[in-house]
């Protein structure tokens, strides 16, 4: 598995997952390696609404 990295940066070559890892742990390992944006999206977080709410809070100084 190769992680997402910004263009031009190759500090992580990839990860090797052992072949004998059961399905549940394999899924957990993949989630732990998932970039934050994709992870939040998978959780159902709407990033546009989250950002908008942050702006609203800034405006009303909450």
C-alpha positions as CSV (number, residue, x, y, z in Angstrom):
1,X,0.0,0.0,0.0
2,X,1.3,3.4,-0.8
3,X,0.0,6.5,1.1
4,X,-1.1,9.7,-0.5
5,X,1.6,12.3,-0.5
6,X,1.7,15.8,-2.0
7,X,3.2,16.1,-5.5
8,X,7.0,16.1,-5.4
9,X,7.3,14.6,-2.0
10,X,8.2,10.9,-1.7
11,X,9.3,10.4,1.9
12,X,7.2,7.2,2.4
13,X,7.8,4.5,-0.1
14,X,4.9,2.3,1.1
15,X,3.7,-0.1,3.7
16,X,3.8,-3.9,3.7
17,X,0.9,-5.7,5.3
18,X,1.5,-9.3,6.3
19,X,-0.4,-11.9,4.3
20,X,-1.8,-13.7,7.4
21,X,-3.7,-10.7,8.9
22,X,-7.4,-11.5,9.2
23,X,-9.9,-9.4,7.3
24,X,-11.1,-7.2,10.3
25,X,-7.5,-6.2,11.2
26,X,-6.6,-5.6,7.6
27,X,-9.5,-3.2,7.3
28,X,-8.4,-1.4,10.5
29,X,-4.8,-1.1,9.2
30,X,-6.0,0.4,6.0
31,X,-8.2,2.9,7.8
32,X,-5.2,3.9,10.0
33,X,-3.1,4.6,6.9
34,X,-5.9,6.6,5.2
35,X,-5.3,10.3,4.8
36,X,-7.4,12.6,7.1
37,X,-9.6,14.0,4.4
38,X,-10.6,10.7,3.0
39,X,-11.1,9.3,6.5
40,X,-13.4,12.2,7.5
41,X,-15.4,11.8,4.3
42,X,-15.8,8.1,5.0
43,X,-17.2,9.0,8.4
44,X,-19.8,11.1,6.8
45,X,-18.3,14.5,7.7
46,X,-19.4,17.2,5.2
47,X,-16.2,19.3,5.1
48,X,-18.1,22.2,3.4
49,X,-20.6,22.5,6.2
50,X,-17.8,22.1,8.8
51,X,-15.9,25.0,7.3
52,X,-19.0,27.1,6.9
53,X,-19.9,26.5,10.5
54,X,-16.4,27.7,11.5
55,X,-16.9,30.9,9.5
56,X,-20.3,31.5,11.2
57,X,-18.7,31.0,14.6
58,X,-16.0,33.5,13.8
59,X,-18.5,36.1,12.7
60,X,-20.6,35.8,15.8
61,X,-17.5,35.4,18.1
62,X,-18.8,32.2,19.7
